[in-house]
Amino acid sequence: MRKGLFYQFGLLIVAVSMVLAGCSGNNNEPASSSTNTPTETSASGETGGTEGEIKVGILHSQSGTMAISEMSVIDAEMMAIEEINAAGGVLGKKIVPVLEDGASDWPTFAEKARKLISEDKVATVFGGWTSASRKAMLPVFEELNGLLWYPVQYEGLEASPNIFYTGATTNQQIVPSVTWLLENRGKKFYLLGSDYVFPRTANLIIKEQLKAEGGELAGEEYTPLGHTDYSTIISKIKAADPDIVYNTLNGDSNVAFFKQLKDAGITAQAITTLSVSVAEEEIRGIGVDVLEGHLAAWNYYQTTDTPTNAKFVESYKAKFGDERVTADPIEAGYTAVYLWAAAVEKAGSTDVAAVKEAAKELEWDAPSGKVKIDGETQHIYKTVRIGEVQADGQFKELWNSGEAVKPDPFLKGYEWAASIQP
């Protein structure tokens, strides 16, 4: 990658954000609501669009239980595409997004991924949220040699040659947050999660870590995605009297759980609740009056203090409305588009093998801070942060790792994790 390209991208983001602030108005509609007509495949059969255009797929849930979280990631990815196009595109070509709805349904994610690669001939896909959606898409991308950029924290124990992971893996979120909680909030953990691969694997890891670091398991419960009645589980939590509820619920189940937790008289001061899938966007949906004082572990907050983030937040609000918020998966989706564009520029091609090779050790000044793609695992180095929800709906950072942490998706650096297998 030419050293000057990242610098040029940084300058171009500033310039484009000024243009967006001046001409976009206060548009509250998500970018994903606009119509994007797929271009025809070139006569030569080259993947990625017609001459002068490169097609990319955007595949997230626009409907169903996960839409509360995924719609804003679409907005961020679309904004990154518009910025790059305004700055001259990639390889002098315009990026053309092709949007598909995963509909919070894992087979649908696989079906739409196949369509984007086989029929639309996209150069790459940005998509997914839950690990179930990613696991459903993975064999499709490997079979068809497509390329997926996955923007959400997950349970680790995976590294596909056809996926780049721009969200945190386990040692960049879950493991350090458990250590921090043990040192600062107590020893008794109650584990609550949605019933699919991420929460169950995350909690398997947490239980091994608790054994190794002197923690205690007070209880463990799972509910289906979309579940809304938590009265029985909250009664069990009260009876168990844990120091911490470690929350791996996903989607709109969090709305029901936290509101019912408050109604039951359990405050953040009484029991520490730390979540790994509740960010600023979810706070808007759940209510700050319900979440104030609760904790979350991420790698980015809207309040993260970097020069790049100030520009990113300004541009995002100028485009989508001042009441909108940024969040970790939003930033990771935005970062994914820029990393892919930089890799394509370095490779001089959208060819999957060439892009993968060019992406190794690639660095970029993301809103969360400097990130780097690990050439071995195709995850990125990320700073770990623990934050507390404030009265304004934003996070106050209580702790961070001080530097970007090298990804370790298989937890090779932890003796206590030796028995955990993918």
C-alpha positions in Angstrom: 0.0 0.0 0.0 1.5 3.4 -0.9 2.2 5.3 2.3 0.3 8.4 1.1 -3.0 6.7 0.3 -4.2 6.5 3.9 -3.2 10.2 4.4 -5.2 11.0 1.2 -8.2 9.1 2.5 -8.1 11.0 5.8 -8.0 14.3 3.9 -10.8 13.2 1.6 -13.0 12.2 4.6 -12.7 15.7 5.9 -13.5 17.3 2.5 -16.5 15.0 1.9 -17.9 15.5 5.4 -18.0 19.2 4.7 -19.8 18.6 1.5 -22.3 16.3 3.2 -22.9 18.8 6.0 -23.7 21.4 3.4 -25.9 19.6 1.1 -27.5 16.6 2.8 -29.7 18.4 5.2 -31.2 16.7 8.3 -32.3 13.5 6.6 -33.5 11.0 9.2 -34.1 8.2 6.7 -31.5 5.5 6.7 -29.4 5.3 3.5 -30.5 1.7 3.2 -34.0 2.9 2.4 -32.9 4.3 -1.0 -33.3 2.4 -4.2 -30.1 0.9 -5.6 -30.5 -0.8 -8.9 -27.8 -3.4 -9.6 -25.7 -2.8 -12.6 -25.3 -5.4 -15.4 -22.3 -7.7 -15.4 -19.7 -6.6 -17.8 -19.4 -8.3 -21.2 -16.0 -9.6 -20.2 -17.5 -11.4 -17.2 -15.2 -9.5 -14.8 -16.5 -9.7 -11.3 -17.6 -6.5 -9.7 -19.7 -4.5 -12.3 -19.5 -2.8 -15.6 -16.5 -0.8 -16.9 -16.1 2.2 -14.6 -18.1 0.5 -11.8 -17.4 -2.0 -9.0 -20.4 -3.7 -7.4 -20.3 -4.6 -3.7 -22.9 -6.4 -1.7 -24.5 -5.1 1.6 -26.2 -7.9 3.4 -27.8 -7.1 6.8 -31.2 -7.5 8.4 -33.5 -4.8 7.3 -36.4 -6.6 9.0 -37.0 -9.0 11.9 -35.6 -8.9 15.4 -32.1 -7.9 14.4 -33.1 -4.9 12.4 -32.9 -2.7 15.5 -29.1 -3.2 15.4 -28.2 -3.8 11.8 -30.0 -0.9 10.0 -27.5 1.7 11.2 -24.5 -0.5 10.1 -26.0 -0.3 6.6 -26.1 3.5 6.9 -22.4 3.6 7.9 -21.3 1.3 5.1 -23.3 3.4 2.6 -21.8 6.6 3.9 -18.3 5.2 3.5 -19.1 4.2 -0.1 -20.5 7.6 -0.9 -17.4 9.3 0.6 -15.0 7.1 -1.4 -17.0 7.7 -4.6 -16.9 11.4 -4.0 -13.1 11.2 -3.6 -12.7 9.4 -7.0 -13.8 5.9 -6.2 -11.6 2.8 -6.2 -9.1 2.3 -9.0 -10.9 5.2 -10.6 -14.2 3.3 -10.6 -17.4 4.1 -8.8 -18.5 1.7 -6.1 -22.1 0.5 -6.7 -23.8 -1.1 -3.7 -26.3 -3.9 -4.1 -28.5 -4.2 -1.0 -30.1 -7.4 0.3 -32.2 -8.2 3.4 -31.0 -11.1 5.6 -34.3 -10.6 7.4 -32.9 -11.9 10.8 -33.1 -15.4 9.2 -29.9 -17.5 8.9 -30.9 -19.5 5.8 -31.9 -16.2 4.1 -28.4 -14.8 4.7 -26.9 -17.8 3.0 -29.3 -17.6 0.1 -28.7 -13.8 -0.4 -25.0 -14.3 -0.1 -25.1 -16.8 -2.9 -27.2 -14.5 -5.1 -24.8 -11.6 -4.6 -21.8 -13.6 -5.5 -23.2 -15.8 -8.3 -25.8 -13.5 -9.9 -24.8 -10.0 -9.1 -21.1 -10.7 -9.4 -20.2 -8.4 -6.5 -16.5 -7.9 -5.8 -17.1 -8.3 -2.0 -19.8 -8.3 0.6 -20.2 -6.3 3.8 -22.7 -8.0 6.1 -24.0 -10.0 9.0 -24.4 -9.4 12.7 -25.1 -12.6 14.6 -22.7 -15.4 14.5 -25.5 -17.6 13.2 -25.8 -15.4 10.2 -22.0 -15.5 9.7 -21.8 -19.3 10.1 -24.6 -19.7 7.6 -22.8 -17.5 5.0 -19.3 -18.9 5.6 -19.6 -22.1 3.5 -21.1 -20.1 0.6 -18.2 -17.7 0.6 -15.7 -20.5 0.8 -17.4 -22.5 -1.9 -17.7 -19.6 -4.4 -14.5 -17.9 -3.3 -16.3 -14.7 -2.3 -15.1 -12.2 0.2 -17.1 -11.2 3.3 -16.3 -8.3 5.7 -18.0 -9.0 9.0 -18.3 -6.0 11.3 -19.5 -7.3 14.7 -17.8 -8.7 17.8 -18.1 -12.4 18.1 -17.1 -15.5 20.1 -13.8 -16.3 18.2 -12.6 -19.8 17.5 -12.9 -19.1 13.8 -10.7 -17.9 10.9 -11.9 -18.3 7.4 -9.8 -17.5 4.4 -12.8 -15.8 2.8 -13.8 -13.6 5.8 -12.2 -10.4 7.2 -13.4 -9.8 10.8 -13.4 -6.1 11.7 -15.3 -6.6 15.0 -13.6 -7.8 18.1 -12.7 -11.4 18.7 -12.8 -12.9 22.3 -9.5 -11.6 23.6 -10.4 -8.1 22.5 -13.7 -7.9 24.4 -15.0 -10.8 26.5 -11.8 -12.0 28.2 -10.5 -8.6 29.3 -13.9 -7.5 30.4 -14.3 -10.6 32.6 -10.9 -9.9 34.2 -11.8 -6.2 34.8 -15.1 -7.2 36.4 -13.4 -9.7 38.7 -10.9 -7.1 39.8 -13.5 -4.3 40.2 -17.0 -5.5 40.6 -17.1 -9.0 42.2 -16.7 -12.7 41.8 -20.3 -14.1 41.3 -21.4 -14.1 37.6 -24.8 -14.8 36.3 -24.7 -15.6 32.5 -27.7 -14.6 30.4 -27.7 -14.9 26.6 -29.7 -15.6 23.5 -29.9 -19.2 22.4 -27.5 -19.5 19.5 -23.8 -19.9 18.8 -22.3 -16.6 20.1 -23.7 -16.5 23.6 -23.3 -20.2 24.2 -19.6 -20.2 23.0 -18.9 -17.0 24.8 -20.2 -18.4 28.0 -18.3 -21.6 27.6 -15.2 -19.4 27.4 -16.3 -17.3 30.4 -16.8 -20.3 32.6 -13.3 -21.6 31.9 -11.9 -18.2 32.6 -13.9 -17.9 35.9 -12.4 -21.2 37.1 -8.9 -20.0 36.3 -9.2 -16.5 37.7 -11.2 -17.2 40.9 -14.7 -16.4 39.8 -17.9 -18.2 40.6 -20.9 -19.2 38.4 -24.1 -18.1 40.0 -26.4 -19.1 37.1 -26.8 -19.5 33.4 -29.8 -19.0 31.2 -30.6 -18.8 27.4 -33.7 -17.5 25.6 -34.7 -17.6 21.9 -33.9 -14.5 19.8 -36.9 -12.2 20.0 -37.9 -13.5 23.5 -39.8 -10.9 25.6 -40.8 -12.4 28.9 -37.9 -12.3 31.4 -39.9 -12.4 34.7 -39.0 -15.9 35.6 -35.3 -15.4 34.8 -35.2 -12.1 36.7 -36.7 -14.0 39.7 -33.8 -16.5 39.4 -31.3 -13.7 39.2 -32.7 -12.2 42.4 -32.5 -15.5 44.2 -28.9 -16.1 43.0 -27.8 -12.7 44.2 -24.9 -12.4 41.8 -22.4 -9.5 41.7 -22.5 -9.4 37.9 -25.0 -10.3 35.2 -22.9 -10.9 32.1 -25.4 -10.2 29.2 -25.0 -11.7 25.8 -28.6 -11.2 24.7 -29.0 -9.9 21.1 -31.6 -7.8 19.3 -34.8 -6.5 20.7 -34.8 -9.0 23.6 -32.6 -6.5 25.3 -35.5 -4.0 25.3 -37.7 -6.4 27.3 -35.0 -7.6 29.6 -33.7 -4.3 30.8 -37.2 -2.7 31.2 -38.3 -5.7 33.2 -35.1 -5.6 35.2 -35.8 -2.0 36.2 -39.5 -2.8 37.0 -38.3 -5.5 39.3 -36.3 -2.9 41.3 -32.9 -4.2 40.2 -30.7 -1.1 39.6 -27.2 -0.8 38.1 -26.1 0.0 41.7 -27.6 -3.2 43.1 -26.2 -5.6 40.4 -23.6 -4.7 37.8 -24.8 -5.7 34.3 -22.3 -5.7 31.5 -23.4 -6.2 28.0 -21.5 -7.0 24.8 -24.3 -6.3 22.3 -25.8 -3.1 23.7 -24.3 0.0 22.2 -25.4 3.6 21.7 -28.0 2.6 19.0 -29.6 0.1 21.4 -29.6 2.7 24.2 -31.9 4.8 22.0 -34.3 1.9 21.5 -34.3 0.7 25.1 -34.2 4.1 26.9 -31.5 5.8 28.8 -33.7 5.9 31.9 -33.5 2.1 31.9 -29.8 1.7 31.0 -28.1 4.5 32.9 -25.3 3.1 35.1 -25.1 -0.2 33.3 -21.9 -1.3 31.6 -20.8 -2.4 28.1 -17.5 -3.7 26.7 -16.7 -2.5 23.2 -13.7 -1.2 21.1 -15.4 2.1 20.2 -17.9 4.6 21.6 -19.2 7.8 20.1 -17.3 9.5 22.9 -13.9 7.9 21.9 -11.4 10.7 21.8 -9.6 10.6 18.5 -9.3 13.3 15.8 -10.7 10.8 13.2 -13.7 10.0 15.3 -14.6 13.7 15.7 -14.8 14.0 11.9 -16.7 10.7 11.6 -19.4 11.6 14.2 -19.8 15.0 12.6 -20.3 13.5 9.1 -22.6 10.8 10.3 -24.9 13.2 12.1 -24.8 15.7 9.2 -26.0 13.0 6.9 -28.6 11.1 9.1 -29.7 13.7 11.6 -28.3 15.1 14.8 -30.3 12.7 17.0 -28.6 9.7 15.5 -25.7 8.1 17.3 -22.6 6.2 16.2 -21.6 2.9 17.9 -19.0 0.1 17.7 -20.6 -2.1 14.9 -21.4 1.1 13.0 -17.7 2.1 13.2 -16.5 -1.4 12.3 -18.7 -1.5 9.3 -17.5 1.9 8.1 -13.9 0.8 8.7 -14.4 -2.4 6.7 -15.4 -0.5 3.6 -12.2 1.7 3.8 -10.0 -1.2 4.5 -11.4 -3.1 1.5 -10.9 0.0 -0.7 -7.3 0.4 0.5 -6.6 -3.3 -0.2 -8.1 -3.0 -3.7 -6.0 0.1 -4.4 -2.9 -1.7 -3.2 -3.6 -4.8 -5.2 -4.6 -2.9 -8.3 -7.5 -5.4 -8.6 -10.7 -6.7 -7.0 -9.5 -10.3 -7.4 -10.0 -12.0 -4.1 -6.6 -13.6 -3.9 -4.9 -10.3 -4.7 -7.0 -8.3 -2.2 -6.3 -10.8 0.5 -2.5 -10.6 -0.1 -2.6 -6.8 -0.2 -4.6 -6.6 3.0 -1.9 -8.3 5.1 -0.7 -5.9 7.9 -2.6 -3.1 6.3 -3.1 -0.1 8.6 -5.7 2.7 8.8 -6.5 5.5 11.1 -10.1 4.4 12.0 -12.4 6.5 14.2 -11.6 4.0 17.1 -7.8 4.6 16.6 -5.2 3.0 14.4 -6.1 -0.5 13.3 -4.1 -3.1 11.5 -5.2 -6.3 9.7 -3.5 -9.4 11.1 -2.2 -11.3 8.1 -2.5 -14.7 9.8 -6.1 -14.5 11.0 -7.7 -11.7 8.9 -8.9 -10.1 12.1 -7.8 -6.6 13.1 -5.9 -5.2 16.0 -8.4 -3.3 18.3 -8.3 -1.3 21.5 -10.5 -2.7 24.3 -12.8 -0.4 26.2 -15.3 -0.7 29.1 -17.9 2.1 29.4 -20.8 3.1 31.6 -24.0 4.4 30.2 -24.6 8.1 31.2 -27.7 10.2 31.5 -27.2 11.6 28.0 -27.2 8.1 26.4 -23.5 8.1 25.8 -20.7 6.0 27.4 -18.2 7.2 30.0 -15.0 5.2 29.4 -14.0 3.5 32.6 -11.0 1.5 31.3 -9.2 0.8 28.1 -6.3 -1.4 27.1 -4.0 1.5 26.2 -3.1 0.1 22.8 -4.5 -2.0 20.1 -4.6 -5.7 21.1 -3.4 -8.3 18.6 -6.3 -10.7 17.7 -6.2 -14.1 19.2 -9.4 -15.8 18.0 -8.3 -19.3 19.2 -7.1 -18.0 22.6 -3.7 -19.6 22.1 -2.2 -17.1 24.6 -4.3 -18.4 27.5 -3.5 -21.7 29.2 -7.0 -22.1 30.7 -8.4 -22.1 27.2 -6.5 -25.1 26.0 -9.5 -27.4 26.3 -11.8 -25.2 24.3 -12.1 -26.4 20.8 -13.8 -24.8 17.7 
